[in-house]
Amino acid sequence: MGSMEASTAPENGTAAAAAAGASTACNGAAASNGGGVERRLRSSAASASWASHLPLEVGTRVMCRWRDQKLHPVKVIERRKSSTSSSPADYEYYVHYTEFNRRLDEWVKLEQLDLETVETDVDEKVEDKATSLKMTRHQKRKIDETHVEQGHEELDAASLREHEEFTKVKNIAKIELGRYEIDTWYFSPFPPEYNDSPKLFFCEFCLNFMKRKEQLQRHMKKCDLKHPPGDEIYRSGTLSMFEVDGKKNKVYGQNLCYLAKLFLDHKTLYYDVDLFLFYVLCECDDRGCHMVGYFSKEKHSEESYNLACILTLPPYQRKGYGKFLIAFSYELSKKEGKVGTPERPLSDLGLLSYRGYWTRVLLEILKKHKSNISIKELSDMTAIKADDILSTLQSLDLIQYRKGQHVICADPKVLDRHLKAAGRGGLEVDVSKLIWTPYKEQG
């Protein structure tokens, strides 16, 4: 995960000690001894001051030491006692790093907090200034993974507050899936009996989940699946795609939704999976087919949605799988003879992936056709909805409005510059390896 530069507060007492040492150095040994007494008195006063803040109230803002060993501003979201002691110091705090996305919220211990920086009543404008930090090029690249993006455009203010209140604290901290232990990002509404489990163990083939490792080990001896249930519709090298019908494999579909919700903040969890098809991408070896990500789509969409949810699991991110899943959804749309668009709202990472995909596909065609092509023709060739083409070209400043219609205006050098900025295209879908019948035809 990326980090942002922040001004770090000094270690407790260090700055005071340094200042006292500087002021007494020129006053001889006697003054130095007096400075030592003064430092002890200050330290005692500081401890008393910190104790008056404890336990910290929900809503308190303070600096917290993160995994990069630097101090970052946080807001206390929740608190809980860490022992049976009645001491106000025996609390853990669930904090939101105001510089980062909610996926990095976590429980921290008191020693990670710099109590000298406690602020119980902070103006939101001050918080905005605190997060307007200078970043290096490396940090700007990494900020795509951590920076706050709302992704809740479909919710009104009251619904958004209700959503944030209900999902504010992650109920599951970690999962084990196959050979990976994965830190979760968000709340997922697992059945209540699982909410006290710090870690859940998933069967990577059927996606049943358990509280204990021993339960998973017993399950794996009995589970006869070595790949997702459903039809394998694509195989190229070690990559396979399986189509899973939510109506035929209801438990698998629901478990996949529980799992995905741990990494998707913006989506509603659908318990009625009958209406959906799930396309599960796997890496295959002699032990079986191991899920790396998936997308889902409605069987019948009046809005021309060709994708409802998309997720690449964290261990497989930044390897081109997200772009592959997007490209695959459009290849299915081409087979159906339709244009498609993803269901809104998109997650922050989803929007970045789609923008990148649309940009690369459209620019490569424009370069080949020397921009002598219409938006409708682009849509027919790519199965990308005209509105998405228009918004993408407008964001690149490659379109003008003349005599009542949109006209594409792109210099070859400008196209090359945008293509270079868009980066690599990721893994390509080999359409010759796709063996698939659209759902309506199956019916």
N, C-alpha and C positions, 0 to 999 in steps of 0.2 A: 504494500500500500504506500501511496505517496505521502509526503509530509510538506507542510508549509513553514517557511521561516517565521519565527516569532521571537520577540524580545523576551529573553528568559530572566526571571527574577533570580536574585542571588540566593545561595543556600542560606537557610535560617541562621541569622546572627553573623554571617561572614562579612557583609557590607559594614555593619556596625562595628565589628571588631577591627576591620581595616581602617575605618575612619578614626576610631579611638586610638589605634596604634600610631597613626600619622600625627595626631594632635599631641601625643605625649612624648614622641621620640625626641623632640628638642627641649623637653623640660626635665630631663634627668631621670634617675631610677625612682625617686620618690613619686614623681608625677606618674611614672609608668605603673607603679603599684596602685595608685589611686584610680588609674584608667581601668585596671583589671577589676576592681570593685565595682566601678561604674558599669562595666560591661555585664557583670553578673546581675546587677540590679536591673539593667535594661532587659536582659534575657528573662529574668523572673517576671517582669512587668509584661513582656510580650506573651509569655506562656499564659498568664492570667487573662490577657486580652483575647487570645485564641480560644481559651476555654469558654469564654462568654458567648462565643458563636456556636458552640456545640450543643446538641447535634445540629448540623446545618439544615435550614429550612428548604423545602422544595421551592425552586425558583431562584435560589441563591446562585450568584455567578462568582467564579473563582478560577484561578489558574491550576491546571492539572498536568502532571508529568505523563506524557504519552509514551508509546513504544519506541519513539525516536530519541527518548531521554531528554526531550525539550519540553518546556512548559507551554501549554496552549489554553486559551480561554474555553471554559465549559459552563453549562447551566445544569444545575441539579434537577433531574426529572423525578426521581423517586429515592427513597431511602429505606433501609431495613437494618434490624439489629444483627450483628455478626456473632453475638454470643448471648448467654443468659445473664450476663453482667448488667447492672443498672447504670454503669458509667456512660455518660453522654459521648465518650470517645469511641465506644464500641458499636459503631455504625458503619455500614457500607453504603455507597452512594451510586445511583445509576445516573450517568452524566451524558449530556449531548455536547460534542465538540462543535462549537458554533462556526468554526471554519470548514467543517467537513459534513458530508452526507450523513443522514441518520443511520446508515448501515454500520458506522463505526461507534455508535453509542455502546456503552459498556458499564459494568459494575466496577468500581474502583475502591481501594482502601483509603483510609484517612491519610496515611503517610504519603500518598501520591498527590495530595492537595497542598498547595501553598496557602496556608491560612492567613498570611499577611496580605493577601490580595482579595480577601472576601469582600464582595459587594452585594448587598441584599436588595438594592433598589437602583437599577441601571436603566437609563434611557435607551430605547432601541437604536437611536441614531448613533449613540456611543458604541454600541455593539457592531454596527455596520462599519464604523471607522476602524474598529479593532481588527476586523477581518480584511480590510483593504490593504493587504500586505504585499510587498515586492517579492516576486518569485523569480527563480532562475528558469532557464529554458527547460531543464530537466523536470522541475517542479510543475511547470505549466503543462507538460505532457502527462505527468502523473495525476494532475488535478482532475482529469476526466473521470478518474476512478473514485475520487473522494469528495468533490465539491458539491454543494447543495443544489439540487434541481428539484422543483416542486413536483411536476408530473401529476397534478391533481386538478387539471383544468375542468373536469366534469363535475366537481364538487362545489356546492355553494359554501359560504363561510361557515354556516352552522354545521353542515355535514363534514367539512374539513376538520373542524374542532373536535367533533365526535369521533372521527376516524383517528386523529392523532391521540386523543385521550385513550381510546380503546387499544391502540397498538403501540403505545409509547414505550413500553418495556418489552424487550425480547424475552419470550418465555423459554426458548431453547437456545443455549449458548453454542453448542457444537453438534455436529452429526458425524457419523462414520459411514461412508459409502464406498464399498469396494476397498481399495488400498489407501484411500484418502480420509484423513480427518479434516473437516472443514468448519471454520468459524462461520456462524450464520450472520445474516445482515439485519433481518427484520422479524417482527412478530408473525406467527402463523397460528391459526385457530385449531390446533390439535385438540382432540378430546381432552376434557379436564384432567383425567387421570395421568396424562403425560406432562402436565405443566410444571411439575416439581422435578422434572428430569433435567439435569444439567447437560446431558448428552443423549442423543437417540442413535440407535444402530439400525441402518437400513439394509435390507437384502437388495443388492444392486440389480437383481434381475426381475423380481416381482414387486419390489418397493414396499413390502411389508416392513413395519418399523417396530422396534422393541426397546425396552428400557436398559437391558443389560447385555453385555457381550456374550455371556453364556447362552442366553436365549437365542441370539443370532447364530451362534455356533450350532446349536441343536436344530434350528430352522434350516440352515444350509445343508445339513445332512439329509433333510427330507425334501427340500425344494428341487423340483426336477427341471426348472427353467434355466436356460443358459443365454437367453436373449429376451427382449420385451415380448409380451404376447402380441399376436397380430401378424400381419403379412410383411415380409421383407420385399420392399419395392425398389430398392437400389443397392447395388454393391459395386464398389470400385476400389480395388486394392484392399486395404484393411478397414475401409469405411463402409458402413451399412446404414440404411434408413428403414425403419419399421413404421407401418401405418397401424395405429391401434384405434379401434372403434370404441368410444366411451360407453356405448350401449352394451356391447358384447363383453367388455372388460371393465366393468364399473369400479371395482375395488382398485384396480391398477390406476385407472384415471383419477380417482379421488386421492389416492396416495401420491400420485405425481403432482397434483395440485397442492397438497399439503407441503410437499418438498419444495416446489417452486416458490411458494409464498414466503419461504424463509429468505429468499433472495430477490423478491419483487415487492416493492412497497406500494405500487400504484394500482394494482389489480384487485378486483373483487374475486373472492374465491367462489367458484361455482361448484355446488354440491351435485347439481343435476348435470352430470357429464355425458348423459345420453345424446345431447345435441352436438357433441364435439368429436372431431377426429384429432388424434395426437400423432405427430410425426417425430419419432425418437431417433436421434442420430447416435451411432455407436462406433467405438473403436473395437475391432475384433481381433482376438488372438486364440490360442489353443484352449484357453480357459473359458471362453465365451465372448459375448458382445457386451461391452461396458458403456453405459450411457455417458455421453459428454454434453448433451443438451437436447432441446426439443423445441418445437413450436406447435401450437394448436390452431385449429380453425373451425368455424361453425360449418355444419353440414349444409345449411341453407342460410345464406346471408343476403338480406334485402339491400344492404348498404355496400355490397361488392367487397366486403372484407375478405382478404385471402389469408389473414393471420390474426389470431386473437391474443395469444401470449407467446413470448419467445424468451428463452433462457439458455445461456451457456454456463455450465457449472463453473465456479471459480477456479478449480485446478486446471481447467482447459481454456481459460480466457486468454486473449492476446495471441491466439494461434490460428486465427482466420475462420473459426467454426461459426461465429455469429454471422459473418458475411455469407458463409456457405448456406446457412439456414434461410437467410433472406432470399438468396438467389434461388434456392430450391422452391420456396413458396411461389415465386414468380414463374418457375418452370411448370409447376402444377397449373397455374392460371393459364399459361399458354396452351397446355393440353386441354383445358376446359374451354378454350376459345373465348376467354373473358379478360378484362382488365381488372386489376386488383389493387388494394391498398390495405395497410395494416390498421387494425382497430385502434382508436384513440381512447385515452391518452397513451403515448409511448413513455417508457421509462427514460431516464437521462441517458443511460448507456444505449438503450434501444434507438433513441433519436439520433445519437451520434453514428450508430452503425447504419441506419437507413440513409441518413444524409450522405454518408460516404459511399454507400452502394449506388444510390441514385446519381450522384455526381460522376462516379467512374463510368457507369453504363452509358449515360447520356453524352458525356464528353467524348468517349471513344467513337460513338456513332456520328456525332457532329464533326469530328475530325475526319472520319472516313468519307462523309458526304459533303465536306467543305461547307457545312452549315446550311446547305440548300435543302431543307427538309422542314416540314410543319410539325406542330405539336401533336396533331392527330396521328401523323405518320409515325412519330416517335412512340406514341402510346400503343399503336398497333404492333410495332416491332418488339416492344419490350414488355408489354402487358402492365406497364406502370400507368396509373390513373393520371389523366391530363392535369388535374389540380396539383398533384405531387411534382409533375414535370415543370409546371409553371412556377411553383414556389421555389424549386431547386435552381432553375435558371435565373430567376429574379435575385436569389441570394448571391449568385455569382456575377450579377450585373451583366447578363448575356442576352437580355431580352428588352425590347422597346415596344411601345404601343403606338402604332401608326395607322391612321385612317380607319379607326374602329377595330383593329385587330392586333394581336401580339405577333411581333416579328423577331426571329432569332438573329442576333448580330454578334458574331464571334470571329475575332482575328485568330489565325492559327497559333500565333505566339502566345496569345492569351489563353487559348485552350491548353497548350503545353504546360503553361505555368500552373493552371488550375489542376491539371492531371498530376503534376508532380506533387502539389500540395495535398492531393487526396490520398496519396500513399499507395501501398500495394493492394491489389484486388482480392487477396485471400485465396482460399481453395476454390477451384472451379468445379461446377457440376458437369459431369460427363453425361449429356442427355441420352446418349446411346445406351447407357447402363440403367436408365429409368424405365421400369416396367410397371405401368400403373393405369388403372381404369378409374375415371372420375366417379364420385359417389353416386350421382344420379343414374349413371349407366349401370353401376353395380346393382342398384335397386331394380 
